[in-house]
């Protein structure tokens, strides 16, 4: 009888550990947004350089605040920072699938959404709303982002594949500043 209890306890421990691993390894699912949807839903679109960061803890979640030096405002008003969940505070680290880390000194094009209830400025569509800006030899600039690895669904809930995006910054600016693009609610 003692031998069977040992097997039962061993299985229970393995099951508990497996359940914990599954919960800890949870992933994020994103709704795929077109460039037009991002431009429509963003409360601000800015070209900015990250000048620094700091963390705060709200409830039990660590947030990283990235300070922005805005060079262009394509839509809305200038933003002095963007806040993303995750980071290191009080010796603890939190990370969340689908949330990018910005690099101090790097230049980005950011599609932002400011929550009317909290006043917090977030990236729209997580990694979808973040484009690296790279200067070209001819003086032009390219806005680009890598293919997103998280699961993406279309508006109907069907799984879709993401693709990397690269576009001349001037072309992207023309596209997102079309007449009729105004701030709108998130879907």
N, C-alpha and C positions, 0 to 999 in steps of 0.2 A: 504494500500500500504506500509506503514512504517513497519508493521508487517512482510510482505513478504520479504522486504529488509533485515530485521534482521535475518530471517531464511537463506536467501541467503548468507549473510556475515558470519554467523555462520558455514555454510557448507564449505564456501571458506576457512575459518580459519582452520577448522578441516582437510580439504584436504591438505592444505599447511603444517600443522604440520605432518600429516601422510607421506607426500612426504619427508619432512626433516628427519623424523625418518628412513624411508627406505634407504635414501642415507647415513645417518650416520651409519647405521647398516650393511653396505655392508660387504660382506665376500670375502674370497680369494678362488680361485680354483687352485689346484696344479696338475701338471702332475706327476703321480706316477713314481718314478725312482727305478730301481733295483739296487742292490749293485754293479753289474758290470757296469751299466750306470753311477752311481755316481763315481766309481773309474776311469772310462774312462774320464769323463768330468771334474773332479777336476783338478785344476792346482797345488794343494797341498793337502796332507792329513797329518795331524799332531795330535799328542797326546800332550795336553797342559793343563796347569792350568791357570785359570783366576786370574790375580793379581790385577786388578783394572779396573776402567772404567771412562770415561768422555764423555760429550756430545758436539756436535757442531750443528750449523744450516747451512744448505746448501739450498739456495733458501728459501722455506717456510717449509722445512722438517727438523725435529730434528733427528739426528743420534746419537746412542750410540756406542762409540769406546771401545771395550773390549781389554785390554792389556793381552798378552799371554806370559807365560813362557813355551816354547816348550821343551819337554823331548825326543820326538822322531819325526823324519820326515820319513814318509812312502813313500811319493811321492813329487816331486817338491822341493821347498826350504822352509826354516823356515819362519814363519810369526810372526811379533811382535804384530799384532792386527787384529781383525776382526770388521767390521763396520756393524751395523744393524739399519734399520730405526725404529724410535720411541725412546722415552725417555722423560726426563724433562729438559727444558732449559728456562731461563728467566721467570720462573714462569708458563710456559705452559707445558702441558703434551700431547704427541701424542702416540698413539698405533695403531698397524696395525695387522689385523688378520693373523695368520700363522707365525708371527715373534716371536721367542722365546726370553726370557730374560735369560742371563747367570748369574751365581752366583759367586761372587768373592770367591776364595779359592777352588772352585770345579774343578775337572779334567774332561776333555772331549776328545773325538776323533772327530775332525772336518774335514769335507770334504769341502774344500775351492775353491773358484773361484775368480781369480783376473781379474778385467775388464781391457782389454788392452787400452781402451780409457780413463778411469779415474784413473787407478792405484789403485782403491779401492778393498779391499779383502772382499768378501761376503761369507755367508754360501751357499753352493750349495743346491738347493731344499728347502730352508728355514729350517723348522724343520727336514726334512729328512736327512740333512747333519750334524746333531748334535747328538752325542751319549754320554751319561754319562758313565764315567769309574768308576767302583766300585771294590775295592780290596776284594778278597775272603780270607777266613781263611787259605787256603792252599798256599797262596802267589801268586796265579794267579789273573787275573783281568777279569771282564766281561764288555763288551761294550753293552749298551742297550739304547733304547728309547721307550717311551710309544706310544700307538696307536695315530695317528694324527687325530684330530677331524675335520679338514677342509675338504671340498669337494675335492675328488681326481678323476682324469680321467686317463685312460690308453692312450697310444699313438694314438689310434683310436678315442678318444673323448668320450668313454663310461665311465660312472660312476663306480668306483670300491671302495671297502672297504680296508682300510689300516689295518695292523696288527702290534702289538708290535713286536719289534726285540730285542733279547738278544743272545749274542754269546760270547764265550771265546775270549778275545782280541787276543791271539796268532792265533786262527783259522781265525779271521777276517783279521788279518795282512797277513796271508798266502794267503787268498782269494783275497785281493785287490792288492797284489804285484805280481800277476801272470805275466809271460812274455806276452808282447803284450799290457799291460795296459799302455797307454801313455796319455799325456794331449790331449784333443780333444775339438772341439767346442761344445757349448751348442746347444741343439736342440730347 
